[in-house]
Amino acid sequence: MLARSVLLVEDDDEVRNIVAEILTQNGFTVTSACDGLSAWDMLNSESFDLVITDMGLPGMNGEELLINMRKSSIGTPVILISAVKFKKGHPSYDDLSGYRLIHKPFEINEMKKIILDLLNEKIIPQNDNMRSIQIDNNNDDLIIVNNIGS
């Protein structure tokens, strides 16, 4: 079974460590960055299945990271985490696909649902393999399923 890789970008050490631990417990391989510029460098040298980034980062913020990813044709799904509720007039990301916005504080089950939604949008065959992700409804666990194609 192949683990999904996540780039976690968060400048708050405590939040980064907690989210990384939860993702690891749910079968993800986590690479962490504490600022947007480091994350950008990683995105240009490695491939990830998902990016989870705080909006308020030093250097390059989460919004700039998402925009730069899309301008560079990096289509990796992105979860933007913000402590600020956006008011009317905030720039729209309607033309940017494959991202979701979540507000702090958030429940872990809310994060799981968003992760599942984004990764399910990205299910594509690779070398006749189809990867998917599911929730075990009996105990609300994240389960990674790797079905090898015909």
Buried (B, 14 or more C-beta within 10 A) or exposed (E): EEBBBBBBBBBBEEBBEEBBEBBEEBBBEBBBBBBBBBBBEBBEEEEBBBBBBBBBBEBBBBBBBBBBBBEEEBEBBBBBBBEEEEEEEEEEBEEBEBBBBBBBEEEEEEBBBBBBEBBEEBEEEEEEEBBBBEBEEEEEEBEBEEEEEE
